[in-house]
Each structure stands twice: as structure tokens, then as C-alpha cells.
Amino acid sequence: MNNRIKKFLSYYRPYLKLFYTVMTCALVGSGIALLYPLLTRFITKDILENDLSNALNQIYIVCGIMLILMVIQNICQFIVDYHGHKMGAMMESDMRRELFEHYQKLSFNFYDTQKTGQLMSRVTNDLLLLSELYHHGPEDYIKYFIKFVGAFVILFFINAKLTLAIFIFLPFMAVFALYFNKKVNIALRRNKDRIADINSQVEDSLSGIRVVKSFSNEKFEVEKFNYENNRFLESRKNGYKSEAYFSTGMDIYVQLITITVIVFGGINIIHASLDLPDLITFLLYIAYLIEPIQKLAHVTMQFQDGITGFDRFMEIIETEPDIKDSANAIDLKNVEGNIEFRNVGFNYNGNNHRVLNNISLEVQSGDYIALVGPSGIGKTTLCSLISRFYDVKEGEVLLDDVNIRDVSLHSLRKNVGIVQQDVYLFAGTVIENIRYGKPDATKEEIVEAAKNANAHEFIMNLPNGYDTGIGQRGVKLSGGQKQRLSIARVFLKNPPILIFDEATSALDNESEKIVKESLEILAENRTTIVIAHRLSTIRNAKRIIVLTDDGISEEGTHEELLALNRTYANLYNMQFVI
């Protein structure tokens, strides 16, 4: 907990000068607010009840003082309002940057169990509410404290008995406020969870809108959304009910206190223990006494919103990447591409089923090998271990005789290129997506990569050539075009190791032929591992590895494996023999 408090306060550090300026202005502004009722009392009691011959000049002087105080107070209020919010926004920006950078460090295991909408909510809604606490929290606390204590001291010196009579109500108000604040806070936390669920539902539905429409399931999606939306509505209504009880109850207390002051003040005037100017002063200061308790719901809600947001922020920040550089990680240089799996075993977190068991395999530099086997047998998982998207549970993976755990992730992944079946293209232009393979690439390098990927011709036929926007996930392109852009991206990266993960299985025959030619050009003089269901695409592989539940069951060329007449031959015959 202490570490979290230190972490919470650490975000003020870059802006301490601005923070102290804002707090000083809040202090000065609150102090000035306390002076107005005293100046009013001075006019009504010390000026108007004495010799009136010079009263007008004295009133002008007091008026001038009030105007000067008003100017100072409003200058302070401007500084608090503008610079305070600016400070909160800068702190929010710092935290959002830190959170997004941390997202980039987290590994596949983390994202396998998370919803994108929930993660987005932490970056946006939670941090926005937290910035309000960072700015308004200290400001409100100091403002209400000064007003409350100042009003109490002033009223106590005017009439102690009437002040104590008012204070009889305050403990009851505080208990009432705390009770309903607790209810409101529970509702707020539930609201956060429910709106995050809505975000997840919307993100999921809109991302898959083409699937939704292809199955004509718009009504089903609306029903799912309505379920989450209604849950959020019920949560909001419960929260508003508690807020209404609180607001109404506080108004009743304020009215009772006002009636008490008027009644007891009137009695004291009759008994000559209080005069009318002092009663007016009491009525003016009541607001300062009650305001902190009235605002308790708002302040507590603000605090709860901010702390809840900070807790959710810290949940992510404190999540350590399960895959990260070792203390003495080295950078790979002049990678040849020799890969060795040595007695590798693997299962996903939370799943006791062993996906890979005692796998031993050597791939020499420049080899072109293929992985085949039934779906779900672990082909993609095996290749994911090369880039350390996951870490082996047993054994080790070596690259050029170096355990990949001893290699920096950046240099490891820089030397591995992956072309997947499910191509992900970013919203933007063609050139921006290709340049992703090498952010500092020149236009000439990008065009050369596109030509090698057989993509240049179709790119030039687009409305704006390389500057054509391709839409979210490249929706404006065909499957073959998207795949060729992804290949151009890898060409630009120019890694010594390539992994083709069923890169052509979703394409039509014509697109497959073009993409296959691009892949073969890309694979020249590189260590290449191909995962394929279409066995026709790997007939020329130097070595074919057959994976089954028992591990590597067969290994050899296409002809050798057909001659064995076992698993590979059965898979091949199912595809090509009628």
C-alpha cells in the first residue's frame, strides 16, 4: 500500500511548482471568501449603528476593499481553474503514455485472457477521472478545510452557544453522508465494470461487423448489447437513488440548521445576547460550515472515481511481463539462422493439457522445412516459441547455439519475419503499412519491397498509389492484396529467419499462385519454416516434419513420407485422392 501511495504522489513530481502555485491560490481564494461576511458585519454593526455622518465614506472604503479582494479572488480562481486543470491533463497524459508503453511490453499470455474494450477503458475513462482527482482533490480539501475551520472560529467568537447548537447537527450529517456515500461508491464501482463490459461488447461487435452481417445476426448482436446496456442502466438507477437520498437528506439538515439559527438567534436577540448584524453574519457563514459536508458526496465520489481508476491503472502497471529480457541479455549480430528445439515441452497458462511434449528438432541455416499435422496439434505454437511469444515450460530453444532466453527480445524478433494467414493491416495508407517492417525505410526501399512481393502493380492501380488509404484492417483490399502487402512488409524487414503460418490457405487459386511466388522469392537464402494445411504448397520442402499428439512422428521429403504410408500419406491422400 505504501508503494502505491508513493506511486500515486510521484506523478505530481514534475509539476510541483505548478501544484504549489495552484494550492496557494486556492488557499488565498478561500481566505478571501471568509472576509466578505466579516466586512458585511462591519458595515451593519460598526458603521450603520454608530455616527452616520461619516458612514458613506466608510462604506465606500469597505466597498473598495471588497472590489480589490474580488479582483484578487478571481485571479486566484482563474489560476486554480485553468492551470489546475492543465496540470491534471499533463499528469493524465503522462500516465496514459506509461500505461500504453506497458501494454506494449506485456506478452501474449496477458492478451489471451483480456478483453480489448476493458483495456481501452483503462486508458481513457479511468485516467480521465483520475486526472480530476489529481487536480480537484487537493484543491477541494484545502478549500473546504479553510472555510470550515475559519467559519467555526469566527462564529464561535461571535456567539459560542449558537455555534455549538449548529454543531449538534453536524455529526448526524456526517454519519448520514458516510452511509449513503458508501452506497454511492459501490454503485460507482459497479458502473465502471458495466460500462467497460459495454465497451467490450461494442468493440467486439463492430470489429466483427462483416461476420455479423454475413450470418444476418444483427438482431442477436442488438440483444447482447441491450443486455449489457440494461445492466448498466440498472446500476446507474441504483446509484442515482442513493444520490437522491443523500441530496434530499442533506437539504433537510441544511433547512433544520437554518431554522435553528433563525429561531435561536431571534430568542438571543430578545434576550439581548445577540444583535441583528451578528444573526445576519451567522446566516452568511452557515453555508461555509455546511458546504464541506454537502460536498462530501461529490468529494467522496471524486475520490472514489479517482482511486478506483488508479487501482485499475496499477493492476496493469504491476502486471509484470512474463516474457522479458534477462539481466545480461545480448543482442544478436550476424544471425545465420540455425534453430534447435531441445526437449521442448509447453502448455498454455491455466491449461494442464500439454500442447508440445519432448520436441527435439534442428533446422540448419538456409533450410526450407515444413510443419504439417492435424489442426490444434501445436504447429503454430512451436513457431511462436522461436520469437519468444511464449516461453517453453521444459527444454530450451537455441538460435545459432545461443539460448533465446539469453537474447534481447528486440534483436531476436528483429531477425524473425512472420507471414500469417490472418493478415493484420493498420488503418492508414499502403506505404505506411509496408513501412511498418522498417520505420526508417526510404520510398525507394518500400517500392523495391513491394515489387519483390508482386504488389507494386496492383498498388499503382489504386486511386492514390502508395498513398491510398486501405481502411480498418485493410478492408478496401482483397485477401491476396492484403497478403502481398504483409509479404512486402517482411521483405522490407529483411530477416534471416522466416515463418509462413498457413499464409496462402485462405486465398483463391489465382491469388495463391501469385502469393506463393512472392513467398518463394522471399524464402531464398533464409531459414524458412512453413506451416501448411494445403500439402501441395510444401511438396518441394527440403524436409517435412509431421507433428502428432506423440510429438514428431515422421520426418523426410515428400516422396520419403509417402513411401512410409503413415500419417503424412494419410493426410495427403485425404486431400488429393478421391
C-alpha positions as CSV (number, residue, x, y, z in Angstrom):
1,M,0.0,0.0,0.0
2,N,2.8,2.4,0.9
3,N,4.4,1.7,-2.5
4,R,1.0,2.6,-4.2
5,I,0.8,5.8,-2.2
6,K,4.3,6.8,-3.3
7,K,3.4,5.9,-6.9
8,F,0.3,8.0,-6.7
9,L,2.2,11.0,-5.4
10,S,5.0,10.5,-7.8
11,Y,3.0,11.9,-10.7
12,Y,3.0,15.4,-9.0
13,R,6.8,15.5,-9.0
14,P,7.3,17.0,-12.5
15,Y,4.7,19.7,-11.7
16,L,5.4,20.6,-8.1
17,K,6.0,24.3,-8.9
18,L,2.6,24.5,-10.7
19,F,1.0,22.4,-7.9
20,Y,2.2,24.8,-5.1
21,T,1.0,27.8,-7.2
22,V,-2.4,26.3,-7.6
23,M,-2.7,25.3,-3.9
24,T,-1.5,28.8,-2.8
25,C,-4.2,30.4,-4.9
26,A,-6.9,28.0,-3.6
27,L,-5.8,28.9,0.0
28,V,-5.8,32.7,-0.8
29,G,-9.2,32.5,-2.5
30,S,-10.8,30.6,0.3
31,G,-9.3,33.0,2.9
32,I,-10.8,36.0,1.0
33,A,-14.2,34.3,0.8
34,L,-14.2,34.2,4.6
35,L,-13.7,38.0,4.7
36,Y,-16.9,39.1,2.9
37,P,-19.3,38.2,5.8
38,L,-17.0,40.0,8.3
39,L,-16.9,43.1,6.1
40,T,-20.7,42.9,5.9
41,R,-20.9,42.6,9.7
42,F,-18.5,45.6,9.9
43,I,-20.9,47.7,7.8
44,T,-24.1,46.7,9.5
45,K,-22.7,46.7,13.1
46,D,-19.8,49.1,13.3
47,I,-20.8,51.7,10.6
48,L,-24.6,51.8,10.4
49,E,-25.2,51.5,14.2
50,N,-22.8,54.4,15.1
51,D,-22.5,58.0,13.9
52,L,-23.8,58.1,10.3
53,S,-22.2,61.5,9.5
54,N,-19.1,59.7,8.0
55,A,-20.9,56.4,7.3
56,L,-21.0,57.0,3.5
57,N,-17.2,57.4,3.1
58,Q,-16.6,54.4,5.3
59,I,-19.0,52.3,3.2
60,Y,-17.1,53.4,0.0
61,I,-13.8,52.4,1.6
62,V,-15.2,49.0,2.5
63,C,-16.6,48.7,-1.0
64,G,-13.2,49.5,-2.4
65,I,-11.6,46.8,-0.2
66,M,-14.3,44.3,-1.4
67,L,-13.6,45.1,-5.0
68,I,-9.8,44.7,-4.5
69,L,-10.4,41.4,-2.8
70,M,-12.8,40.4,-5.6
71,V,-10.1,41.0,-8.2
72,I,-7.5,39.0,-6.2
73,Q,-10.0,36.2,-5.6
74,N,-11.0,35.9,-9.3
75,I,-7.3,36.0,-10.4
76,C,-6.7,33.1,-7.9
77,Q,-9.8,31.3,-9.2
78,F,-8.6,31.6,-12.8
79,I,-5.2,30.2,-11.9
80,V,-6.8,27.3,-10.0
81,D,-9.3,26.6,-12.8
82,Y,-7.0,26.8,-15.8
83,H,-3.6,25.9,-14.5
84,G,-5.0,23.3,-12.2
85,H,-6.9,21.5,-15.0
86,K,-3.8,21.9,-17.2
87,M,-1.7,20.2,-14.5
88,G,-4.3,17.4,-14.2
89,A,-4.3,16.9,-18.0
90,M,-0.5,16.7,-18.2
91,M,-0.4,14.2,-15.4
92,E,-3.1,12.2,-17.2
93,S,-1.1,12.3,-20.4
94,D,2.0,11.0,-18.5
95,M,0.0,8.1,-17.1
96,R,-1.7,7.3,-20.4
97,R,1.7,7.2,-22.1
98,E,3.1,5.0,-19.3
99,L,0.1,2.6,-19.5
100,F,0.3,2.3,-23.3
101,E,4.0,1.7,-23.1
102,H,3.4,-1.0,-20.5
103,Y,0.7,-2.6,-22.8
104,Q,3.4,-2.9,-25.4
105,K,5.6,-4.9,-23.0
106,L,3.0,-7.4,-22.0
107,S,3.2,-10.8,-23.7
108,F,0.6,-13.0,-25.5
109,N,-0.3,-14.8,-22.2
110,F,-1.7,-11.5,-20.9
111,Y,-3.7,-10.7,-24.0
112,D,-5.0,-14.2,-24.3
113,T,-7.2,-13.5,-21.2
114,Q,-8.1,-9.9,-21.7
115,K,-10.9,-8.0,-23.5
116,T,-9.8,-5.1,-25.7
117,G,-12.7,-3.0,-24.6
118,Q,-11.7,-3.3,-20.9
119,L,-8.1,-2.4,-21.7
120,M,-9.3,0.6,-23.7
121,S,-11.5,1.7,-20.8
122,R,-8.4,1.9,-18.5
123,V,-6.6,4.1,-21.0
124,T,-9.5,6.5,-21.5
125,N,-12.3,6.7,-18.9
126,D,-10.3,5.6,-15.8
127,L,-7.4,8.1,-16.4
128,L,-9.8,10.9,-17.2
129,L,-11.5,10.5,-13.8
130,L,-8.1,10.1,-12.1
131,S,-6.9,13.4,-13.5
132,E,-9.9,15.1,-11.9
133,L,-8.8,13.7,-8.5
134,Y,-5.2,14.8,-9.1
135,H,-6.4,18.4,-9.7
136,H,-9.6,18.9,-7.7
137,G,-8.8,16.6,-4.8
138,P,-6.1,18.7,-3.0
139,E,-7.8,21.9,-4.1
140,D,-11.2,20.9,-2.7
141,Y,-9.7,19.6,0.5
142,I,-7.8,22.7,1.3
143,K,-10.7,25.0,0.2
144,Y,-13.3,23.2,2.4
145,F,-11.0,22.9,5.3
146,I,-10.1,26.6,5.4
147,K,-13.8,27.6,5.0
148,F,-15.0,25.1,7.7
149,V,-12.3,25.9,10.3
150,G,-12.4,29.6,9.6
151,A,-16.2,29.9,9.8
152,F,-16.2,27.9,13.0
153,V,-13.6,30.1,14.7
154,I,-15.3,33.3,13.6
155,L,-18.8,32.2,14.7
156,F,-17.5,30.8,18.0
157,F,-16.1,34.2,18.9
158,I,-19.4,35.9,17.9
159,N,-21.7,33.6,19.9
160,A,-20.3,30.3,21.2
161,K,-23.8,28.9,22.3
162,L,-25.4,29.4,18.9
163,T,-22.3,27.9,17.2
164,L,-22.5,24.8,19.4
165,A,-26.2,24.5,18.7
166,I,-25.4,24.3,15.0
167,F,-22.6,21.8,15.6
168,I,-25.1,19.4,17.2
169,F,-26.4,18.6,13.7
170,L,-23.0,18.1,12.1
171,P,-22.1,14.6,13.5
172,F,-25.5,13.3,12.3
173,M,-25.0,14.9,8.9
174,A,-21.6,13.3,8.7
175,V,-22.9,9.8,9.6
176,F,-25.7,10.2,7.2
177,A,-23.4,11.3,4.4
178,L,-20.9,8.5,5.0
179,Y,-23.6,5.8,5.0
180,F,-25.0,6.9,1.6
181,N,-21.6,7.7,0.2
182,K,-20.7,4.0,0.8
183,K,-23.8,3.1,-1.3
184,V,-22.9,5.5,-4.0
185,N,-19.4,4.3,-4.1
186,I,-20.5,0.7,-4.5
187,A,-22.7,1.8,-7.4
188,L,-19.9,3.8,-9.0
189,R,-17.5,0.8,-9.0
190,R,-20.3,-1.4,-10.5
191,N,-20.9,1.3,-13.1
192,K,-17.3,1.2,-14.1
193,D,-17.4,-2.5,-14.6
194,R,-20.6,-2.4,-16.5
195,I,-19.5,0.4,-18.9
196,A,-16.3,-1.5,-19.5
197,D,-18.5,-4.5,-20.4
198,I,-20.4,-2.3,-22.9
199,N,-17.2,-1.1,-24.4
200,S,-16.1,-4.7,-24.9
201,Q,-19.4,-5.7,-26.4
202,V,-19.3,-2.7,-28.8
203,E,-15.7,-3.3,-29.8
204,D,-16.3,-7.0,-30.4
205,S,-19.4,-6.4,-32.4
206,L,-18.0,-3.6,-34.6
207,S,-14.7,-5.4,-35.2
208,G,-16.7,-8.4,-36.4
209,I,-19.4,-6.5,-38.3
210,R,-18.8,-8.4,-41.5
211,V,-19.3,-11.7,-39.8
212,V,-22.4,-10.3,-38.1
213,K,-23.9,-9.3,-41.4
214,S,-22.9,-12.4,-43.2
215,F,-24.8,-14.5,-40.7
216,S,-27.6,-11.9,-40.6
217,N,-27.2,-11.8,-36.8
218,E,-27.8,-8.0,-36.3
219,K,-30.7,-8.7,-34.1
220,F,-28.7,-11.1,-32.0
221,E,-25.9,-8.5,-31.5
222,V,-28.6,-5.9,-30.6
223,E,-29.9,-8.3,-27.9
224,K,-26.4,-8.9,-26.5
225,F,-25.8,-5.1,-26.4
226,N,-29.2,-4.5,-24.8
227,Y,-28.4,-7.0,-22.1
228,E,-25.2,-5.2,-21.2
229,N,-26.9,-1.8,-21.6
230,N,-29.7,-2.7,-19.3
231,R,-27.3,-4.0,-16.7
232,F,-25.5,-0.6,-16.8
233,L,-28.9,1.2,-16.7
234,E,-30.0,-0.7,-13.6
235,S,-26.6,0.0,-11.9
236,R,-27.0,3.8,-12.8
237,K,-30.5,3.9,-11.4
238,N,-29.4,2.3,-8.1
239,G,-26.6,4.8,-7.8
240,Y,-28.9,7.7,-8.6
241,K,-31.4,6.5,-5.9
242,S,-28.6,6.6,-3.3
243,E,-27.6,10.0,-4.6
244,A,-31.2,11.3,-4.3
245,Y,-31.5,10.1,-0.7
246,F,-28.2,11.8,0.1
247,S,-29.1,15.1,-1.6
248,T,-32.6,15.2,-0.1
249,G,-31.3,14.3,3.4
250,M,-28.6,16.9,3.2
251,D,-31.1,19.6,2.2
252,I,-33.3,18.7,5.2
253,Y,-30.3,19.1,7.5
254,V,-29.5,22.5,6.0
255,Q,-33.0,23.6,6.4
256,L,-33.1,22.5,10.0
257,I,-29.8,24.3,10.7
258,T,-31.1,27.5,9.1
259,I,-34.4,27.3,11.1
260,T,-32.3,26.7,14.3
261,V,-30.2,29.8,13.6
262,I,-33.2,32.0,12.9
263,V,-35.2,30.7,15.9
264,F,-32.4,30.7,18.5
265,G,-30.9,33.8,17.0
266,G,-34.2,35.6,17.4
267,I,-34.5,34.4,21.0
268,N,-31.0,35.6,21.7
269,I,-31.8,39.0,20.2
270,I,-34.8,39.2,22.5
271,H,-32.6,38.4,25.5
272,A,-30.0,40.9,24.2
273,S,-27.3,38.3,23.9
274,L,-27.1,38.7,20.1
275,D,-27.8,41.6,17.8
276,L,-29.2,41.6,14.2
277,P,-25.9,42.1,12.4
278,D,-24.5,39.0,14.2
279,L,-27.5,37.0,13.2
280,I,-27.0,38.1,9.6
281,T,-23.3,37.1,9.9
282,F,-24.3,33.7,11.2
283,L,-26.7,33.1,8.3
284,L,-23.9,34.1,5.9
285,Y,-21.4,31.7,7.5
286,I,-23.7,28.8,7.7
287,A,-23.0,28.0,4.1
288,Y,-19.3,27.7,4.8
289,L,-19.9,25.3,7.7
290,I,-22.3,23.1,5.8
291,E,-20.6,23.2,2.4
292,P,-17.9,20.7,3.2
293,I,-20.4,18.2,4.4
294,Q,-22.8,19.0,1.5
295,K,-19.9,18.4,-0.9
296,L,-18.8,15.3,0.9
297,A,-20.7,13.2,-1.7
298,H,-19.1,15.0,-4.6
299,V,-15.6,14.9,-3.0
300,T,-16.0,11.2,-2.0
301,M,-17.4,10.3,-5.4
302,Q,-14.4,12.2,-7.0
303,F,-12.0,10.4,-4.7
304,Q,-13.6,7.0,-5.2
305,D,-13.7,7.5,-9.0
306,G,-10.0,8.6,-9.0
307,I,-8.8,5.8,-6.6
308,T,-10.8,3.2,-8.5
309,G,-9.2,4.4,-11.7
310,F,-5.8,4.4,-10.1
311,D,-6.3,0.9,-8.8
312,R,-7.2,-0.3,-12.2
313,F,-4.3,1.6,-13.7
314,M,-1.9,-0.1,-11.1
315,E,-3.4,-3.5,-11.8
316,I,-1.9,-3.3,-15.3
317,I,1.3,-1.4,-14.3
318,E,2.0,-4.0,-11.6
319,T,1.4,-6.9,-14.1
320,E,4.9,-8.0,-14.9
321,P,5.6,-9.2,-18.4
322,D,6.1,-13.0,-18.1
323,I,8.5,-12.7,-21.0
324,K,11.2,-10.1,-20.8
325,D,14.9,-9.6,-21.3
326,S,17.2,-11.4,-18.9
327,A,19.6,-9.3,-16.8
328,N,22.5,-10.0,-19.2
329,A,20.6,-10.3,-22.4
330,I,22.8,-10.0,-25.5
331,D,22.0,-8.5,-28.9
332,L,22.2,-10.9,-31.8
333,K,24.6,-10.0,-34.6
334,N,25.2,-11.6,-38.0
335,V,22.5,-14.2,-37.4
336,E,23.0,-17.3,-39.6
337,G,19.6,-18.9,-38.8
338,N,20.4,-22.2,-37.1
339,I,17.5,-23.2,-34.9
340,E,17.3,-26.0,-32.4
341,F,14.5,-27.2,-30.2
342,R,15.9,-29.3,-27.4
343,N,13.5,-31.5,-25.4
344,V,10.8,-28.7,-25.6
345,G,7.6,-29.1,-23.6
346,F,4.9,-26.4,-23.5
347,N,1.3,-25.8,-22.2
348,Y,-0.6,-22.6,-22.1
349,N,-1.2,-20.9,-18.7
350,G,-4.2,-22.2,-16.9
351,N,-4.3,-25.3,-19.1
352,N,-2.9,-28.6,-17.9
353,H,-3.1,-30.1,-21.4
354,R,0.5,-30.4,-22.8
355,V,0.5,-28.9,-26.3
356,L,4.1,-29.9,-27.0
357,N,5.9,-32.7,-25.3
358,N,9.6,-33.5,-25.6
359,I,10.1,-32.0,-29.0
360,S,13.7,-32.1,-30.4
361,L,14.3,-30.6,-33.8
362,E,17.2,-29.0,-35.7
363,V,16.8,-26.6,-38.5
364,Q,20.0,-25.6,-40.3
365,S,20.7,-22.2,-41.8
366,G,19.0,-21.8,-45.1
367,D,16.8,-24.9,-44.7
368,Y,13.3,-24.8,-46.1
369,I,11.2,-27.1,-43.9
370,A,7.5,-27.6,-43.4
371,L,5.4,-28.5,-40.4
372,V,2.2,-30.5,-41.0
373,G,-0.2,-32.3,-38.8
374,P,-3.8,-32.2,-37.6
375,S,-5.3,-28.9,-36.5
376,G,-4.6,-27.9,-32.9
377,I,-1.5,-30.2,-32.7
378,G,0.8,-27.3,-31.9
379,K,2.4,-26.2,-35.2
380,T,1.8,-22.5,-34.7
381,T,2.7,-22.8,-31.0
382,L,6.1,-24.4,-31.9
383,C,6.9,-21.5,-34.2
384,S,5.7,-18.9,-31.6
385,L,8.4,-20.2,-29.3
386,I,11.1,-19.1,-31.7
387,S,10.2,-15.5,-31.3
388,R,9.5,-16.0,-27.5
389,F,5.9,-15.0,-27.9
390,Y,5.6,-17.7,-25.2
391,D,8.3,-19.3,-23.2
392,V,8.9,-23.1,-23.1
393,K,7.9,-24.9,-19.9
394,E,10.6,-27.5,-20.4
395,G,13.8,-27.7,-22.5
396,E,15.2,-24.8,-24.5
397,V,15.2,-23.2,-27.9
398,L,18.6,-22.2,-29.4
399,L,19.4,-19.8,-32.2
400,D,22.9,-20.1,-33.5
401,D,23.7,-22.2,-30.4
402,V,22.5,-19.4,-28.1
403,N,19.6,-20.0,-25.8
404,I,17.0,-17.4,-26.9
405,R,16.3,-16.6,-23.2
406,D,19.7,-15.0,-23.2
407,V,18.9,-12.8,-26.2
408,S,17.2,-9.4,-26.1
409,L,13.7,-9.6,-27.3
410,H,14.2,-6.7,-29.7
411,S,17.1,-8.3,-31.5
412,L,15.5,-11.7,-31.5
413,R,12.3,-10.6,-33.1
414,K,14.1,-8.3,-35.5
415,N,15.6,-11.4,-37.0
416,V,12.4,-13.3,-37.4
417,G,9.8,-12.5,-40.0
418,I,6.3,-13.9,-39.8
419,V,3.7,-14.1,-42.6
420,Q,0.4,-15.3,-41.2
421,Q,-2.9,-16.4,-42.7
422,D,-4.8,-13.7,-40.7
423,V,-3.1,-10.6,-42.0
424,Y,-3.4,-7.5,-39.8
425,L,-3.1,-4.2,-41.6
426,F,-3.3,-0.9,-39.8
427,A,-5.8,1.8,-40.7
428,G,-3.7,4.2,-42.9
429,T,-2.1,4.1,-46.3
430,V,-0.4,1.4,-48.3
431,I,3.1,3.0,-47.8
432,E,2.5,3.3,-44.0
433,N,1.7,-0.4,-43.7
434,I,4.7,-1.5,-45.7
435,R,7.0,0.8,-43.8
436,Y,5.9,-0.9,-40.6
437,G,8.5,-3.5,-41.5
438,K,11.3,-0.9,-41.3
439,P,10.1,2.5,-39.9
440,D,13.1,4.4,-41.3
441,A,12.8,3.0,-44.8
442,T,13.0,5.2,-47.8
443,K,10.4,5.4,-50.5
444,E,12.7,3.5,-52.9
445,E,13.2,0.7,-50.4
446,I,9.5,0.4,-50.0
447,V,8.8,0.3,-53.7
448,E,11.5,-2.4,-54.1
449,A,10.0,-4.5,-51.3
450,A,6.6,-4.2,-53.0
451,K,8.0,-5.3,-56.3
452,N,9.6,-8.3,-54.7
453,A,6.2,-9.2,-53.2
454,N,4.4,-8.9,-56.5
455,A,2.5,-6.0,-55.0
456,H,3.7,-2.9,-57.0
457,E,1.5,-3.4,-60.0
458,F,-1.8,-3.5,-58.0
459,I,-0.7,-0.7,-55.7
460,M,-0.1,1.6,-58.7
461,N,-3.6,0.8,-59.9
462,L,-5.1,2.1,-56.6
463,P,-6.6,5.6,-56.7
464,N,-3.6,7.3,-55.0
465,G,-1.0,4.6,-55.4
466,Y,1.1,4.1,-52.3
467,D,-0.8,6.9,-50.6
468,T,-4.1,5.2,-50.9
469,G,-6.0,4.7,-47.6
470,I,-6.9,1.0,-47.1
471,G,-9.4,1.3,-44.3
472,Q,-9.6,-0.5,-41.0
473,R,-7.7,-3.8,-41.2
474,G,-7.3,-3.2,-44.9
475,V,-11.0,-3.8,-45.8
476,K,-10.6,-2.0,-49.1
477,L,-8.2,-4.7,-50.4
478,S,-8.7,-8.3,-51.5
479,G,-7.3,-11.1,-49.5
480,G,-4.5,-11.7,-51.9
481,Q,-3.6,-7.9,-52.0
482,K,-3.5,-7.8,-48.2
483,Q,-1.3,-10.9,-48.1
484,R,1.1,-9.4,-50.6
485,L,1.3,-6.2,-48.5
486,S,2.2,-8.3,-45.5
487,I,4.9,-10.0,-47.5
488,A,6.3,-6.7,-48.7
489,R,6.4,-5.7,-45.1
490,V,8.6,-8.7,-44.3
491,F,10.7,-8.1,-47.4
492,L,11.4,-4.6,-46.1
493,K,12.3,-6.1,-42.7
494,N,14.7,-8.5,-44.4
495,P,15.1,-11.1,-41.6
496,P,17.3,-14.2,-41.8
497,I,14.5,-16.4,-40.4
498,L,11.0,-16.7,-41.9
499,I,7.9,-18.3,-40.7
500,F,4.9,-18.8,-43.0
501,D,1.9,-19.7,-41.0
502,E,-0.6,-21.1,-43.5
503,A,0.0,-17.9,-45.4
504,T,-2.0,-19.0,-48.5
505,S,-4.7,-21.3,-47.2
506,A,-7.4,-18.6,-47.2
507,L,-6.7,-17.5,-50.8
508,D,-8.3,-18.4,-54.1
509,N,-6.1,-20.4,-56.6
510,E,-5.0,-17.3,-58.6
511,S,-4.1,-15.3,-55.6
512,E,-2.4,-18.3,-54.0
513,K,-0.2,-18.7,-57.1
514,I,0.9,-15.0,-57.0
515,V,1.5,-15.1,-53.3
516,K,3.3,-18.4,-53.4
517,E,5.7,-16.9,-56.0
518,S,6.3,-14.0,-53.7
519,L,6.9,-16.3,-50.7
520,E,9.4,-18.4,-52.7
521,I,11.4,-15.2,-53.7
522,L,11.3,-14.1,-50.0
523,A,12.5,-17.5,-48.8
524,E,15.7,-17.6,-50.9
525,N,18.8,-17.9,-48.8
526,R,16.8,-17.7,-45.5
527,T,15.9,-20.3,-42.9
528,T,12.3,-20.9,-43.6
529,I,9.6,-22.8,-41.7
530,V,6.2,-23.3,-43.4
531,I,3.1,-24.3,-41.6
532,A,0.6,-25.7,-44.1
533,H,-2.7,-27.5,-44.4
534,R,-2.5,-27.4,-48.2
535,L,0.1,-30.1,-48.7
536,S,0.5,-29.1,-52.4
537,T,2.3,-25.9,-51.2
538,I,5.1,-27.8,-49.5
539,R,6.0,-30.6,-51.9
540,N,9.3,-29.0,-52.6
541,A,10.3,-28.5,-49.0
542,K,13.7,-29.8,-48.1
543,R,12.3,-31.5,-45.1
544,I,8.7,-32.1,-43.9
545,I,8.1,-32.5,-40.1
546,V,4.9,-34.4,-39.1
547,L,3.5,-33.5,-35.7
548,T,1.1,-35.7,-33.8
549,D,0.0,-36.0,-30.2
550,D,3.1,-38.0,-29.6
551,G,5.4,-35.3,-30.9
552,I,7.4,-35.6,-34.1
553,S,6.2,-38.8,-35.7
554,E,7.7,-38.5,-39.2
555,E,10.4,-36.6,-40.9
556,G,11.6,-36.5,-44.5
557,T,10.9,-35.3,-48.0
558,H,7.5,-35.5,-49.7
559,E,8.4,-38.7,-51.5
560,E,10.0,-40.4,-48.5
561,L,7.0,-39.7,-46.3
562,L,4.6,-41.0,-49.0
563,A,6.6,-44.2,-49.1
564,L,6.3,-44.7,-45.4
565,N,2.5,-44.7,-45.9
566,R,1.7,-43.4,-42.4
567,T,0.4,-40.1,-41.1
568,Y,1.6,-37.8,-43.9
569,A,0.5,-40.2,-46.6
570,N,-3.0,-40.4,-45.0
571,L,-3.2,-36.6,-44.8
572,Y,-2.0,-36.3,-48.4
573,N,-4.4,-38.9,-49.7
574,M,-7.4,-37.3,-47.9
575,Q,-6.7,-34.1,-49.8
576,F,-5.8,-35.4,-53.3
577,V,-7.1,-38.9,-53.7
578,I,-10.8,-39.3,-54.4
